[in-house]
């Protein structure tokens, strides 16, 4: 008889990420590159293994091929286990036919049999598109101590931004008495991080009831959480005070990359006690030529700098030619910036070529939008892309 697991993680990674535009035209949002050598999903997977959770179901749907290949058998995250480990869970053919995931709750419901295989007492539901480091074992201990039916991780946000989130109204003891999805007039600043821990039997009961409701959106925030509150279940808010960022927009993705820079960066990825693991294959060491100049920037293996790089994040095998300038930008892997070219306030996806003397973006100033170039695009010699312009791979 197989051993049981105390806790199983279900990682929602099927999002289209439409607000990332060209970056997600051919890949799922969790597969988007971040910080030079990572992909967004690395953070959640690393949090799981660092927290002692060794059984993770990754629910994919939109453009899953690259994400499936990237995760593989889970070796980079120490999730290649005989019993447990990481498993890719796409929508599948059932008795009544193939059925796409209708919402976050329906995605978990369709994979109840995967969870039951490990007979866990608790299920942690996670999102694969946030940048943060978090010890889920501490949240689980909080859940058990309070004998909660569901615990939701919350983070304080400015009141003027609260209407963008699901907002919790909380009593002095941390119990939740009201939840409002994106309220117009929020009465609290405690925002849901989209991280839930459920006592397993309660989760199954509410997922099964939700599936039978033809009027449901099959969503945790819109249906499961409000239904549990209405039924008088015990829901607790777990306060989180570390770095956390939803990188669902071009601006927030750029900001999170910039948070890695400076003398005292708010996002530190070099903590050996809480490593962020990645499948990134190491290239040759980065190289700065005689004419190269780098200021307040992050370079990944294989980068060759012969021009000027200022306040930027460069991925693997990026070449900045003599006379070229890259400022306030995020450059993903295998990009060439040609001689005399200037790149300002931009995000450039993988395998892009910026031609000689081309101009991309504009120097940062109030109101200037980020310029975006999708994967595989070639900007011709003397070409020009204005601030805020966007080029898709097509």
Secondary structure, DSSP 8 states (H G I E B T S, - for coil): -----SEEEEEE-----GGGGGGGSSS-GGGSEETTTEETHHHHHHHHHHTT--EEEEEE-TT-HHHHHHHTT-GGGT---SSSEEEEEE--EETTEE----SHHHHHHTTHHHHHTTT-SEEEEEESSEEE---HHHHHHHHHHTT-SEEEEEEE--GGGGGGSEEEEE-TTSBEEEEEET-TT-S--EEEEEEEEEEHHHHHHHHHHHHT-TT----IIIIIHHHHHHTT--EEEEE--S-EEE--SHHHHHHHHHTT-STT-SS----TTS---------S--EE-TT-EEES-EE-TT-EESSEEES-EE-TT-EE-TT-EEES-EE-SS-EE-TT-EEESEEE-TT-EE-TT-EES----TT---EEE-TT-EE-TT-EE-TT-EE---
